[in-house]
Amino acid sequence: MTKAINILFFLLVLSFFFTTYKYYSSKKNIEAKDLNRKNINEIINTKISNLPILNNDTNNVIDFNDGFSNKIKDDKPRSFWNLLKSE
């Protein structure tokens, strides 16, 4: 029984690889790849031309807060590296 299942799995894997190779080596797929590679600049230009231009509305929005760096200076020094030292 297990030999039959092993043979079935082997045939399924073999058929998968065969159909994958058959698809990727087909003339239809090769022509489609070549057409896409030749027209890639045109495709990119049409996609770029349809992009909307957004207005800049971020003037004076971000305020720098340096309170975090002051808090680190006030705290005691970190002792992570002291954990790795052997005595």
N, C-alpha and C positions, 0 to 999 in steps of 0.2 A: 504493500500500500504506500509506503513512504517513497519507494522508487518511482511510483507513478506520479506522486505529488512533486517530487524533485524534477522529473522530466517535464511536467506541466509548467513549473516555474521557470525552468531553463528555456522552454519554448516561448513563454511569455516575454522574458527578458530579451531573447533573441529577436522576436518579432517587433518589440519596441525599438530596438536599435536599428533594425532594418527599415521600419517605416520612417523613423527620424532621418536616417541617411537618405532615403528615397525622396522625402519632402525637400530637404535642404539642397539636394543635388538636382532637383527638377528644373526644367527650363523656365517655368513660370516664376519660380522663386528667384532664380538668378537674374532674370530680366527685371523683376521688380526691384531687387537690390541695386542693380546697375542704374536704373532710372532714378532711384532715390539718391544715389551718390552723385549723379550728374546734376541733379536739380537742387542740391542741398542749399546752395547760396540763395536761390530764388525763394525756397521755402522759408529760410531764416529771415530774409528781407521782408516778405509779406507778413510774417508774424510780428516782426519788430515795428512795422509801419502801423499796425493796429493797436499798439500799446497806448493807453491814455497817459497824458502828462499831468502829474499831480502838482498842485500849488504848495509852496513851502509855507507851512503854518507853525513852525517850531521856533520862532524867534522868542527869546527870553522865557523859555518854558522850563529849562533845566537849571536848577540852582544847585551848585556844588556844596555838599555838606561834608566838612572835614571833622565832624565830631567823632567819627569812628576811629580815625587815626589818633586823636587825642586820648581816647579811652584806652587804646592799646598801650600808649606810652605811660599811662597812669597805673595800669595793672602790673602785678608782679610778673617777672620773666617766666616764660614757659619752660617746663622741665621735661619735655619729651626726650631730648637727647640724653638727659641724665638717667633715664630708664635703661638705655642701652649700654651704659658704661658698666664694666665689670670691676668689682672691688677686690 
